Amino acid sequence: MNDQSTYLVQAVRGPLILITIGVLFAFDRFTEFRFSQTWPVLLIVVGLLRLAGGPRRRYRDYAPPPSPEQPPAPSASAYNATQYSSSPYAAPTPPAAHTDRSPEEHS
């Protein structure tokens, strides 16, 4: 069954159910058949319309949503330590520790 016929069955489903209910109440009023005897016809009509409507799409039948775009990962060369060293707000570099003693004098 193609999409167009599926949409047609879905479009006439409500009116056909209302017509069926009206006919059943007319039988109740004008014949010896009572609604308590004819209500199964309503179930048959609803079942036939569901069969004619084709398979229904369920939540698991839909495609998953696209994943959100991730920002690009920074490359290894994106940070350059000397880039910020000339800033007036950069922390001063500590002087190198210089010792005049040799390892023998230290003991």
N, CA, C and O atoms as a Tinker XYZ file with bonds, in Angstrom:
   428  protein
     1  N      0.852000   -1.164000    0.000000    73     2
     2  CA     0.000000    0.000000    0.000000    64     1     3
     3  C      0.900000    1.230000    0.000000    63     2     4     5
     4  O      1.831000    1.324000    0.801000    81     3
     5  N      0.624000    2.167000   -0.895000    73     3     6
     6  CA     1.466000    3.354000   -0.977000    64     5     7
     7  C      0.993000    4.415000    0.014000    63     6     8     9
     8  O     -0.050000    4.265000    0.652000    81     7
     9  N      1.768000    5.480000    0.132000    73     7    10
    10  CA     1.471000    6.520000    1.114000    64     9    11
    11  C      0.155000    7.234000    0.824000    63    10    12    13
    12  O     -0.551000    7.629000    1.751000    81    11
    13  N     -0.176000    7.401000   -0.445000    73    11    14
    14  CA    -1.392000    8.127000   -0.796000    64    13    15
    15  C     -2.634000    7.367000   -0.341000    63    14    16    17
    16  O     -3.559000    7.967000    0.206000    81    15
    17  N     -2.665000    6.063000   -0.559000    73    15    18
    18  CA    -3.828000    5.296000   -0.120000    64    17    19
    19  C     -3.877000    5.184000    1.404000    63    18    20    21
    20  O     -4.960000    5.115000    1.984000    81    19
    21  N     -2.721000    5.166000    2.051000    73    19    22
    22  CA    -2.694000    5.165000    3.514000    64    21    23
    23  C     -3.298000    6.450000    4.051000    63    22    24    25
    24  O     -4.087000    6.414000    4.995000    81    23
    25  N     -2.942000    7.578000    3.467000    73    23    26
    26  CA    -3.510000    8.862000    3.901000    64    25    27
    27  C     -5.007000    8.928000    3.625000    63    26    28    29
    28  O     -5.750000    9.530000    4.400000    81    27
    29  N     -5.465000    8.311000    2.519000    73    27    30
    30  CA    -6.890000    8.291000    2.204000    64    29    31
    31  C     -7.665000    7.513000    3.268000    63    30    32    33
    32  O     -8.714000    7.963000    3.728000    81    31
    33  N     -7.150000    6.349000    3.655000    73    31    34
    34  CA    -7.817000    5.550000    4.681000    64    33    35
    35  C     -7.839000    6.305000    6.004000    63    34    36    37
    36  O     -8.843000    6.272000    6.716000    81    35
    37  N     -6.752000    6.981000    6.342000    73    35    38
    38  CA    -6.718000    7.760000    7.573000    64    37    39
    39  C     -7.699000    8.923000    7.519000    63    38    40    41
    40  O     -8.270000    9.294000    8.545000    81    39
    41  N     -7.905000    9.501000    6.344000    73    39    42
    42  CA    -8.804000   10.635000    6.207000    64    41    43
    43  C    -10.264000   10.222000    6.340000    63    42    44    45
    44  O    -11.071000   10.990000    6.864000    81    43
    45  N    -10.620000    9.025000    5.875000    73    43    46
    46  CA   -12.021000    8.603000    5.929000    64    45    47
    47  C    -12.347000    7.780000    7.168000    63    46    48    49
    48  O    -13.501000    7.403000    7.370000    81    47
    49  N    -11.361000    7.498000    7.992000    73    47    50
    50  CA   -11.577000    6.661000    9.180000    64    49    51
    51  C    -12.622000    7.278000   10.112000    63    50    52    53
    52  O    -13.568000    6.597000   10.507000    81    51
    53  N    -12.471000    8.527000   10.460000    73    51    54
    54  CA   -13.410000    9.175000   11.377000    64    53    55
    55  C    -14.820000    9.235000   10.825000    63    54    56    57
    56  O    -15.762000    8.829000   11.506000    81    55
    57  N    -14.993000    9.739000    9.591000    73    55    58
    58  CA   -16.353000    9.773000    9.036000    64    57    59
    59  C    -17.004000    8.394000    8.921000    63    58    60    61
    60  O    -18.203000    8.267000    9.166000    81    59
    61  N    -16.243000    7.359000    8.554000    73    59    62
    62  CA   -16.838000    6.021000    8.446000    64    61    63
    63  C    -17.278000    5.489000    9.809000    63    62    64    65
    64  O    -18.304000    4.817000    9.909000    81    63
    65  N    -16.522000    5.780000   10.842000    73    63    66
    66  CA   -16.925000    5.341000   12.186000    64    65    67
    67  C    -18.201000    6.065000   12.614000    63    66    68    69
    68  O    -19.100000    5.451000   13.189000    81    67
    69  N    -18.283000    7.364000   12.339000    73    67    70
    70  CA   -19.505000    8.101000   12.684000    64    69    71
    71  C    -20.707000    7.612000   11.886000    63    70    72    73
    72  O    -21.805000    7.503000   12.432000    81    71
    73  N    -20.520000    7.320000   10.620000    73    71    74
    74  CA   -21.618000    6.788000    9.803000    64    73    75
    75  C    -22.068000    5.437000   10.346000    63    74    76    77
    76  O    -23.265000    5.162000   10.420000    81    75
    77  N    -21.103000    4.588000   10.729000    73    75    78
    78  CA   -21.446000    3.273000   11.274000    64    77    79
    79  C    -22.245000    3.419000   12.558000    63    78    80    81
    80  O    -23.237000    2.715000   12.750000    81    79
    81  N    -21.829000    4.320000   13.440000    73    79    82
    82  CA   -22.575000    4.545000   14.687000    64    81    83
    83  C    -23.985000    5.037000   14.377000    63    82    84    85
    84  O    -24.952000    4.596000   14.999000    81    83
    85  N    -24.099000    5.947000   13.418000    73    83    86
    86  CA   -25.425000    6.442000   13.034000    64    85    87
    87  C    -26.321000    5.346000   12.491000    63    86    88    89
    88  O    -27.505000    5.290000   12.824000    81    87
    89  N    -25.769000    4.471000   11.655000    73    87    90
    90  CA   -26.558000    3.364000   11.099000    64    89    91
    91  C    -26.981000    2.411000   12.216000    63    90    92    93
    92  O    -28.110000    1.920000   12.216000    81    91
    93  N    -26.093000    2.150000   13.157000    73    91    94
    94  CA   -26.451000    1.248000   14.257000    64    93    95
    95  C    -27.556000    1.844000   15.124000    63    94    96    97
    96  O    -28.456000    1.126000   15.559000    81    95
    97  N    -27.494000    3.164000   15.380000    73    95    98
    98  CA   -28.574000    3.789000   16.147000    64    97    99
    99  C    -29.868000    3.826000   15.339000    63    98   100   101
   100  O    -30.952000    3.738000   15.916000    81    99
   101  N    -29.775000    3.954000   14.025000    73    99   102
   102  CA   -30.976000    3.900000   13.184000    64   101   103
   103  C    -31.593000    2.499000   13.236000    63   102   104   105
   104  O    -32.814000    2.362000   13.310000    81   103
   105  N    -30.755000    1.461000   13.199000    73   103   106
   106  CA   -31.267000    0.101000   13.363000    64   105   107
   107  C    -31.955000   -0.050000   14.716000    63   106   108   109
   108  O    -33.003000   -0.686000   14.821000    81   107
   109  N    -31.360000    0.535000   15.743000    73   107   110
   110  CA   -31.931000    0.465000   17.087000    64   109   111
   111  C    -33.320000    1.112000   17.128000    63   110   112   113
   112  O    -34.227000    0.628000   17.804000    81   111
   113  N    -33.460000    2.192000   16.405000    73   111   114
   114  CA   -34.703000    2.964000   16.435000    64   113   115
   115  C    -35.783000    2.380000   15.521000    63   114   116   117
   116  O    -36.954000    2.336000   15.899000    81   115
   117  N    -35.404000    1.938000   14.337000    73   115   118
   118  CA   -36.409000    1.590000   13.327000    64   117   119
   119  C    -36.545000    0.094000   13.032000    63   118   120   121
   120  O    -37.397000   -0.283000   12.228000    81   119
   121  N    -35.755000   -0.750000   13.640000    73   119   122
   122  CA   -35.865000   -2.194000   13.403000    64   121   123
   123  C    -35.945000   -2.916000   14.737000    63   122   124   125
   124  O    -35.927000   -2.302000   15.803000    81   123
   125  N    -36.033000   -4.232000   14.648000    73   123   126
   126  CA   -36.079000   -5.015000   15.890000    64   125   127
   127  C    -34.680000   -5.262000   16.472000    63   126   128   129
   128  O    -34.551000   -5.805000   17.569000    81   127
   129  N    -33.614000   -4.853000   15.722000    73   127   130
   130  CA   -32.244000   -5.011000   16.228000    64   129   131
   131  C    -31.914000   -3.863000   17.168000    63   130   132   133
   132  O    -32.119000   -2.696000   16.832000    81   131
   133  N    -31.414000   -4.190000   18.318000    73   131   134
   134  CA   -31.040000   -3.185000   19.310000    64   133   135
   135  C    -29.531000   -2.937000   19.250000    63   134   136   137
   136  O    -28.764000   -3.775000   18.776000    81   135
   137  N    -29.125000   -1.756000   19.748000    73   135   138
   138  CA   -27.696000   -1.419000   19.741000    64   137   139
   139  C    -26.898000   -2.435000   20.552000    63   138   140   141
   140  O    -25.749000   -2.727000   20.223000    81   139
   141  N    -27.500000   -2.973000   21.606000    73   139   142
   142  CA   -26.809000   -3.985000   22.412000    64   141   143
   143  C    -26.536000   -5.253000   21.605000    63   142   144   145
   144  O    -25.683000   -6.056000   21.984000    81   143
   145  N    -27.258000   -5.440000   20.489000    73   143   146
   146  CA   -27.028000   -6.593000   19.627000    64   145   147
   147  C    -26.086000   -6.261000   18.457000    63   146   148   149
   148  O    -25.419000   -7.149000   17.927000    81   147
   149  N    -26.036000   -5.001000   18.065000    73   147   150
   150  CA   -25.301000   -4.653000   16.841000    64   149   151
   151  C    -23.958000   -3.951000   17.100000    63   150   152   153
   152  O    -23.237000   -3.657000   16.147000    81   151
   153  N    -23.612000   -3.681000   18.344000    73   151   154
   154  CA   -22.366000   -2.957000   18.598000    64   153   155
   155  C    -21.125000   -3.693000   18.089000    63   154   156   157
   156  O    -20.143000   -3.020000   17.778000    81   155
   157  N    -21.095000   -5.024000   17.979000    73   155   158
   158  CA   -19.903000   -5.668000   17.414000    64   157   159
   159  C    -19.602000   -5.234000   15.979000    63   158   160   161
   160  O    -18.456000   -5.322000   15.539000    81   159
   161  N    -20.607000   -4.771000   15.249000    73   159   162
   162  CA   -20.362000   -4.276000   13.891000    64   161   163
   163  C    -19.394000   -3.092000   13.939000    63   162   164   165
   164  O    -18.550000   -2.936000   13.056000    81   163
   165  N    -19.522000   -2.267000   14.970000    73   163   166
   166  CA   -18.607000   -1.126000   15.136000    64   165   167
   167  C    -17.165000   -1.615000   15.295000    63   166   168   169
   168  O    -16.248000   -1.034000   14.715000    81   167
   169  N    -16.964000   -2.670000   16.070000    73   167   170
   170  CA   -15.611000   -3.229000   16.230000    64   169   171
   171  C    -15.084000   -3.791000   14.910000    63   170   172   173
   172  O    -13.899000   -3.660000   14.605000    81   171
   173  N    -15.959000   -4.409000   14.138000    73   171   174
   174  CA   -15.541000   -4.966000   12.851000    64   173   175
   175  C    -15.115000   -3.848000   11.899000    63   174   176   177
   176  O    -14.101000   -3.968000   11.213000    81   175
   177  N    -15.885000   -2.766000   11.858000    73   175   178
   178  CA   -15.545000   -1.645000   10.971000    64   177   179
   179  C    -14.217000   -1.013000   11.395000    63   178   180   181
   180  O    -13.377000   -0.711000   10.547000    81   179
   181  N    -14.025000   -0.812000   12.699000    73   179   182
   182  CA   -12.759000   -0.234000   13.180000    64   181   183
   183  C    -11.593000   -1.160000   12.834000    63   182   184   185
   184  O    -10.540000   -0.688000   12.404000    81   183
   185  N    -11.763000   -2.456000   13.013000    73   183   186
   186  CA   -10.704000   -3.414000   12.676000    64   185   187
   187  C    -10.370000   -3.421000   11.196000    63   186   188   189
   188  O     -9.200000   -3.485000   10.818000    81   187
   189  N    -11.402000   -3.356000   10.355000    73   187   190
   190  CA   -11.155000   -3.316000    8.902000    64   189   191
   191  C    -10.428000   -2.037000    8.498000    63   190   192   193
   192  O     -9.547000   -2.067000    7.639000    81   191
   193  N    -10.791000   -0.924000    9.108000    73   191   194
   194  CA   -10.106000    0.338000    8.791000    64   193   195
   195  C     -8.643000    0.301000    9.235000    63   194   196   197
   196  O     -7.767000    0.848000    8.566000    81   195
   197  N     -8.396000   -0.340000   10.353000    73   195   198
   198  CA    -6.995000   -0.445000   10.803000    64   197   199
   199  C     -6.193000   -1.352000    9.883000    63   198   200   201
   200  O     -5.028000   -1.079000    9.592000    81   199
   201  N     -6.816000   -2.425000    9.428000    73   199   202
   202  CA    -6.123000   -3.300000    8.479000    64   201   203
   203  C     -5.855000   -2.582000    7.162000    63   202   204   205
   204  O     -4.777000   -2.718000    6.585000    81   203
   205  N     -6.826000   -1.826000    6.691000    73   203   206
   206  CA    -6.670000   -1.116000    5.422000    64   205   207
   207  C     -5.688000    0.044000    5.541000    63   206   208   209
   208  O     -5.116000    0.478000    4.541000    81   207
   209  N     -5.491000    0.545000    6.750000    73   207   210
   210  CA    -4.602000    1.692000    6.957000    64   209   211
   211  C     -3.133000    1.354000    6.843000    63   210   212   213
   212  O     -2.303000    2.258000    6.745000    81   211
   213  N     -2.794000    0.100000    6.854000    73   211   214
   214  CA    -1.388000   -0.285000    6.739000    64   213   215
   215  C     -0.685000   -0.215000    8.082000    63   214   216   217
   216  O     -1.292000    0.132000    9.094000    81   215
   217  N      0.594000   -0.545000    8.085000    73   215   218
   218  CA     1.343000   -0.539000    9.345000    64   217   219
   219  C      1.512000    0.880000    9.869000    63   218   220   221
   220  O      1.706000    1.826000    9.106000    81   219
   221  N      1.435000    1.000000   11.152000    73   219   222
   222  CA     1.625000    2.304000   11.784000    64   221   223
   223  C      3.087000    2.459000   12.153000    63   222   224   225
   224  O      3.753000    1.499000   12.541000    81   223
   225  N      3.569000    3.669000   12.027000    73   223   226
   226  CA     4.962000    3.930000   12.405000    64   225   227
   227  C      5.040000    4.059000   13.911000    63   226   228   229
   228  O      4.225000    4.732000   14.541000    81   227
   229  N      6.005000    3.422000   14.455000    73   227   230
   230  CA     6.225000    3.503000   15.898000    64   229   231
   231  C      7.452000    4.345000   16.151000    63   230   232   233
   232  O      8.189000    4.703000   15.232000    81   231
   233  N      7.652000    4.653000   17.410000    73   231   234
   234  CA     8.776000    5.505000   17.790000    64   233   235
   235  C     10.092000    4.907000   17.325000    63   234   236   237
   236  O     10.971000    5.636000   16.865000    81   235
   237  N     10.242000    3.608000   17.434000    73   235   238
   238  CA    11.522000    2.985000   17.069000    64   237   239
   239  C     11.742000    2.939000   15.564000    63   238   240   241
   240  O     12.849000    2.653000   15.107000    81   239
   241  N     10.674000    3.223000   14.774000    73   239   242
   242  CA    10.817000    3.220000   13.321000    64   241   243
   243  C     11.397000    4.521000   12.782000    63   242   244   245
   244  O     11.842000    4.569000   11.636000    81   243
   245  N     11.399000    5.564000   13.582000    73   243   246
   246  CA    11.896000    6.856000   13.116000    64   245   247
   247  C     13.421000    6.879000   13.182000    63   246   248   249
   248  O     14.028000    6.215000   14.022000    81   247
   249  N     14.015000    7.634000   12.305000    73   247   250
   250  CA    15.474000    7.773000   12.295000    64   249   251
   251  C     15.904000    8.588000   13.520000    63   250   252   253
   252  O     15.174000    9.487000   13.940000    81   251
   253  N     17.061000    8.295000   14.096000    73   251   254
   254  CA    17.518000    9.064000   15.252000    64   253   255
   255  C     17.849000   10.489000   14.829000    63   254   256   257
   256  O     18.195000   10.735000   13.673000    81   255
   257  N     17.743000   11.424000   15.762000    73   255   258
   258  CA    18.063000   12.807000   15.409000    64   257   259
   259  C     19.552000   12.954000   15.118000    63   258   260   261
   260  O     20.362000   12.178000   15.626000    81   259
   261  N     19.916000   13.930000   14.314000    73   259   262
   262  CA    21.338000   14.116000   14.018000    64   261   263
   263  C     22.079000   14.546000   15.276000    63   262   264   265
   264  O     21.537000   15.248000   16.129000    81   263
   265  N     23.316000   14.115000   15.370000    73   263   266
   266  CA    24.107000   14.474000   16.543000    64   265   267
   267  C     24.507000   15.943000   16.452000    63   266   268   269
   268  O     24.730000   16.466000   15.360000    81   267
   269  N     24.598000   16.610000   17.612000    73   267   270
   270  CA    24.989000   18.022000   17.573000    64   269   271
   271  C     26.433000   18.169000   17.092000    63   270   272   273
   272  O     27.275000   17.297000   17.305000    81   271
   273  N     26.683000   19.283000   16.448000    73   271   274
   274  CA    28.032000   19.508000   15.932000    64   273   275
   275  C     28.993000   19.743000   17.092000    63   274   276   277
   276  O     28.711000   20.517000   18.007000    81   275
   277  N     30.104000   19.075000   17.037000    73   275   278
   278  CA    31.129000   19.217000   18.062000    64   277   279
   279  C     32.123000   20.282000   17.621000    63   278   280   281
   280  O     32.465000   20.355000   16.441000    81   279
   281  N     32.594000   21.111000   18.553000    73   279   282
   282  CA    33.607000   22.091000   18.163000    64   281   283
   283  C     34.901000   21.362000   17.799000    63   282   284   285
   284  O     35.183000   20.295000   18.343000    81   283
   285  N     35.672000   21.919000   16.901000    73   283   286
   286  CA    36.915000   21.237000   16.513000    64   285   287
   287  C     37.883000   21.167000   17.693000    63   286   288   289
   288  O     37.983000   22.094000   18.497000    81   287
   289  N     38.571000   20.071000   17.770000    73   287   290
   290  CA    39.553000   19.887000   18.838000    64   289   291
   291  C     40.758000   20.787000   18.569000    63   290   292   293
   292  O     41.191000   20.928000   17.426000    81   291
   293  N     41.298000   21.396000   19.630000    73   291   294
   294  CA    42.469000   22.246000   19.413000    64   293   295
   295  C     43.664000   21.396000   18.993000    63   294   296   297
   296  O     43.869000   20.290000   19.494000    81   295
   297  N     44.430000   21.928000   18.078000    73   295   298
   298  CA    45.610000   21.193000   17.629000    64   297   299
   299  C     46.739000   21.378000   18.634000    63   298   300   301
   300  O     46.676000   22.249000   19.501000    81   299
   301  N     47.756000   20.562000   18.510000    73   299   302
   302  CA    48.872000   20.600000   19.447000    64   301   303
   303  C     49.641000   21.909000   19.321000    63   302   304   305
   304  O     50.227000   22.367000   20.301000    81   303
   305  N     49.654000   22.518000   18.150000    73   303   306
   306  CA    50.411000   23.748000   17.965000    64   305   307
   307  C     49.555000   24.993000   18.206000    63   306   308   309
   308  O     49.989000   26.103000   17.898000    81   307
   309  N     48.354000   24.829000   18.749000    73   307   310
   310  CA    47.462000   25.969000   18.948000    64   309   311
   311  C     47.972000   26.884000   20.066000    63   310   312   313
   312  O     47.725000   28.089000   20.029000    81   311
   313  N     48.668000   26.341000   21.044000    73   311   314
   314  CA    49.173000   27.139000   22.148000    64   313   315
   315  C     50.671000   27.310000   21.997000    63   314   316   317
   316  O     51.415000   26.336000   21.886000    81   315
   317  N     51.096000   28.545000   21.993000    73   315   318
   318  CA    52.512000   28.847000   21.892000    64   317   319
   319  C     52.875000   29.616000   23.155000    63   318   320   321
   320  O     52.344000   30.701000   23.395000    81   319
   321  N     53.769000   29.067000   23.957000    73   319   322
   322  CA    54.127000   29.682000   25.237000    64   321   323
   323  C     54.729000   31.064000   25.040000    63   322   324   325
   324  O     54.502000   31.937000   25.877000    81   323
   325  N     55.475000   31.302000   23.990000    73   323   326
   326  CA    56.087000   32.609000   23.786000    64   325   327
   327  C     55.091000   33.633000   23.268000    63   326   328   329
   328  O     55.379000   34.830000   23.256000    81   327
   329  N     53.940000   33.179000   22.846000    73   327   330
   330  CA    52.932000   34.080000   22.310000    64   329   331
   331  C     52.448000   35.057000   23.372000    63   330   332   333
   332  O     52.181000   36.221000   23.070000    81   331
   333  N     52.332000   34.596000   24.608000    73   331   334
   334  CA    51.806000   35.434000   25.675000    64   333   335
   335  C     52.900000   36.048000   26.543000    63   334   336   337
   336  O     52.596000   36.838000   27.437000    81   335
   337  N     54.130000   35.714000   26.310000    73   335   338
   338  CA    55.205000   36.208000   27.181000    64   337   339
   339  C     55.480000   37.694000   26.968000    63   338   340   341
   340  O     56.028000   38.337000   27.863000    81   339
   341  N     55.123000   38.262000   25.824000    73   339   342
   342  CA    55.383000   39.679000   25.592000    64   341   343
   343  C     54.233000   40.557000   26.076000    63   342   344   345
   344  O     54.296000   41.777000   25.925000    81   343
   345  N     53.200000   39.980000   26.646000    73   343   346
   346  CA    52.069000   40.744000   27.149000    64   345   347
   347  C     52.482000   41.512000   28.400000    63   346   348   349
   348  O     53.247000   40.991000   29.212000    81   347
   349  N     51.983000   42.762000   28.576000    73   347   350
   350  CA    52.333000   43.494000   29.799000    64   349   351
   351  C     51.745000   42.849000   31.042000    63   350   352   353
   352  O     52.164000   43.156000   32.158000    81   351
   353  N     50.779000   41.961000   30.862000    73   351   354
   354  CA    50.156000   41.309000   32.015000    64   353   355
   355  C     50.755000   39.952000   32.316000    63   354   356   357
   356  O     50.302000   39.267000   33.233000    81   355
   357  N     51.757000   39.556000   31.569000    73   355   358
   358  CA    52.374000   38.256000   31.778000    64   357   359
   359  C     53.167000   38.264000   33.069000    63   358   360   361
   360  O     53.749000   39.284000   33.439000    81   359
   361  N     53.192000   37.149000   33.746000    73   359   362
   362  CA    53.949000   37.033000   35.004000    64   361   363
   363  C     55.438000   37.063000   34.678000    63   362   364   365
   364  O     55.886000   36.469000   33.697000    81   363
   365  N     56.188000   37.758000   35.509000    73   363   366
   366  CA    57.642000   37.784000   35.250000    64   365   367
   367  C     58.231000   36.397000   35.442000    63   366   368   369
   368  O     57.785000   35.625000   36.290000    81   367
   369  N     59.226000   36.101000   34.649000    73   367   370
   370  CA    59.885000   34.797000   34.777000    64   369   371
   371  C     60.852000   34.864000   35.947000    63   370   372   373
   372  O     61.592000   35.838000   36.079000    81   371
   373  N     60.859000   33.855000   36.791000    73   371   374
   374  CA    61.769000   33.868000   37.950000    64   373   375
   375  C     63.216000   33.698000   37.486000    63   374   376   377
   376  O     63.478000   32.999000   36.507000    81   375
   377  N     64.139000   34.328000   38.179000    73   375   378
   378  CA    65.546000   34.153000   37.804000    64   377   379
   379  C     65.975000   32.720000   38.062000    63   378   380   381
   380  O     65.467000   32.057000   38.966000    81   379
   381  N     66.917000   32.255000   37.258000    73   379   382
   382  CA    67.415000   30.891000   37.412000    64   381   383
   383  C     68.217000   30.797000   38.695000    63   382   384   385
   384  O     68.997000   31.696000   39.009000    81   383
   385  N     68.035000   29.743000   39.418000    73   383   386
   386  CA    68.777000   29.532000   40.667000    64   385   387
   387  C     70.223000   29.202000   40.308000    63   386   388   389
   388  O     70.487000   28.267000   39.552000    81   387
   389  N     71.167000   29.990000   40.869000    73   387   390
   390  CA    72.575000   29.795000   40.538000    64   389   391
   391  C     73.334000   29.497000   41.829000    63   390   392   393
   392  O     73.251000   30.256000   42.795000    81   391
   393  N     74.043000   28.432000   41.839000    73   391   394
   394  CA    74.851000   28.082000   43.015000    64   393   395
   395  C     76.306000   28.049000   42.594000    63   394   396   397
   396  O     76.657000   27.536000   41.532000    81   395
   397  N     77.143000   28.608000   43.451000    73   395   398
   398  CA    78.587000   28.632000   43.170000    64   397   399
   399  C     79.292000   27.430000   43.762000    63   398   400   401
   400  O     80.455000   27.178000   43.450000    81   399
   401  N     78.626000   26.707000   44.586000    73   399   402
   402  CA    79.279000   25.582000   45.235000    64   401   403
   403  C     79.279000   24.373000   44.328000    63   402   404   405
   404  O     78.331000   24.152000   43.575000    81   403
   405  N     80.285000   23.632000   44.396000    73   403   406
   406  CA    80.370000   22.378000   43.679000    64   405   407
   407  C     79.780000   21.274000   44.573000    63   406   408   409
   408  O     79.609000   21.496000   45.772000    81   407
   409  N     79.480000   20.147000   44.048000    73   407   410
   410  CA    78.870000   19.093000   44.877000    64   409   411
   411  C     79.775000   18.639000   45.999000    63   410   412   413
   412  O     79.266000   18.179000   47.021000    81   411
   413  N     81.115000   18.740000   45.870000    73   411   414
   414  CA    81.982000   18.310000   46.944000    64   413   415
   415  C     81.911000   19.262000   48.114000    63   414   416   417
   416  O     82.023000   18.819000   49.257000    81   415
   417  N     81.727000   20.561000   47.881000    73   415   418
   418  CA    81.691000   21.546000   48.948000    64   417   419
   419  C     80.392000   21.448000   49.735000    63   418   420   421
   420  O     80.328000   21.859000   50.894000    81   419
   421  N     79.398000   20.923000   49.126000    73   419   422
   422  CA    78.102000   20.871000   49.764000    64   421   423
   423  C     78.077000   19.880000   50.895000    63   422   424   425
   424  O     77.285000   20.054000   51.822000    81   423
   425  N     78.881000   18.871000   50.877000    73   423   426
   426  CA    78.862000   17.876000   51.927000    64   425   427
   427  C     79.604000   18.288000   53.140000    63   426   428
   428  O     79.668000   17.534000   54.110000    81   427
